Amino acid sequence: MKICSVKKENFPYVYQFIQLAEDGRLQTPDGTAELLIDLLLSEEFRRILSLFLDQLRSIQGLVMIKLGFAPNFKMQRSTSL
Protein backbone atom coordinates (compact mmCIF):
# COMPACT_ATOMS: atom_id res chain seq x y z
CA MET A 1 0.00 0.00 0.00
CA LYS A 2 1.36 3.40 -0.88
CA ILE A 3 1.24 6.08 1.78
CA CYS A 4 -0.57 8.46 -0.62
CA SER A 5 -3.59 6.13 -0.66
CA VAL A 6 -3.97 6.05 3.14
CA LYS A 7 -7.04 7.86 4.45
CA LYS A 8 -6.43 10.70 6.88
CA GLU A 9 -8.75 9.10 9.47
CA ASN A 10 -6.49 6.01 9.46
CA PHE A 11 -3.27 8.04 9.71
CA PRO A 12 -3.90 11.63 10.87
CA TYR A 13 -0.37 12.77 9.99
CA VAL A 14 -0.30 11.31 6.48
CA TYR A 15 0.26 14.70 4.82
CA GLN A 16 3.12 15.61 7.18
CA PHE A 17 4.63 12.16 6.58
CA ILE A 18 4.43 12.65 2.81
CA GLN A 19 6.08 16.07 3.14
CA LEU A 20 8.90 14.63 5.27
CA ALA A 21 9.43 11.87 2.71
CA GLU A 22 9.52 14.37 -0.16
CA ASP A 23 12.04 16.51 1.76
CA GLY A 24 14.24 13.45 2.38
CA ARG A 25 13.90 13.83 6.15
CA LEU A 26 12.81 10.26 6.97
CA GLN A 27 15.24 7.65 8.19
CA THR A 28 16.02 4.71 5.97
CA PRO A 29 14.78 1.25 7.02
CA ASP A 30 18.41 0.15 7.44
CA GLY A 31 19.18 3.16 9.64
CA THR A 32 16.16 2.48 11.80
CA ALA A 33 17.08 -1.21 12.12
CA GLU A 34 20.63 -0.30 13.15
CA LEU A 35 19.35 2.04 15.88
CA LEU A 36 16.96 -0.62 17.21
CA ILE A 37 19.67 -3.29 17.26
CA ASP A 38 22.02 -0.93 19.13
CA LEU A 39 19.28 -0.20 21.65
CA LEU A 40 18.35 -3.85 22.18
CA LEU A 41 21.99 -4.83 22.72
CA SER A 42 22.77 -1.96 25.11
CA GLU A 43 23.48 -2.40 28.81
CA GLU A 44 20.87 0.25 29.62
CA PHE A 45 18.14 -1.76 27.88
CA ARG A 46 19.22 -4.93 29.71
CA ARG A 47 19.10 -3.07 33.03
CA ILE A 48 15.63 -1.63 32.36
CA LEU A 49 14.35 -5.00 31.13
CA SER A 50 15.68 -6.69 34.25
CA LEU A 51 13.91 -4.13 36.48
CA PHE A 52 10.70 -4.56 34.52
CA LEU A 53 10.83 -8.35 34.83
CA ASP A 54 11.51 -8.09 38.57
CA GLN A 55 8.41 -5.89 38.94
CA LEU A 56 6.36 -8.31 36.86
CA ARG A 57 7.47 -11.23 39.04
CA SER A 58 6.55 -9.27 42.17
CA ILE A 59 3.07 -8.58 40.82
CA GLN A 60 2.69 -12.22 39.82
CA GLY A 61 3.69 -13.30 43.33
CA LEU A 62 1.20 -10.94 44.96
CA VAL A 63 -1.59 -12.21 42.71
CA MET A 64 -0.69 -15.82 43.49
CA ILE A 65 -0.76 -15.08 47.24
CA LYS A 66 -4.05 -13.17 46.94
CA LEU A 67 -5.62 -16.09 45.06
CA GLY A 68 -4.33 -18.58 47.63
CA PHE A 69 -2.15 -20.50 45.19
CA ALA A 70 1.17 -19.84 46.89
CA PRO A 71 0.87 -19.12 50.62
CA ASN A 72 4.63 -19.60 51.17
CA PHE A 73 5.69 -17.92 47.93
CA LYS A 74 9.07 -16.17 48.21
CA MET A 75 10.22 -13.60 45.67
CA GLN A 76 13.66 -14.04 44.15
CA ARG A 77 15.44 -11.35 42.18
CA SER A 78 16.52 -12.42 38.74
CA THR A 79 20.26 -12.36 38.13
CA SER A 80 20.09 -13.71 34.60
CA LEU A 81 19.78 -11.51 31.52
HELIX and SHEET records of a PDB file:
HELIX    1   1 ILE A    3  SER A    5  5                                   3    
HELIX    2   2 VAL A   14  GLU A   22  1                                   9    
HELIX    3   3 PRO A   29  LEU A   40  1                                  12    
HELIX    4   4 GLU A   43  LYS A   66  1                                  24    
END                                                                             
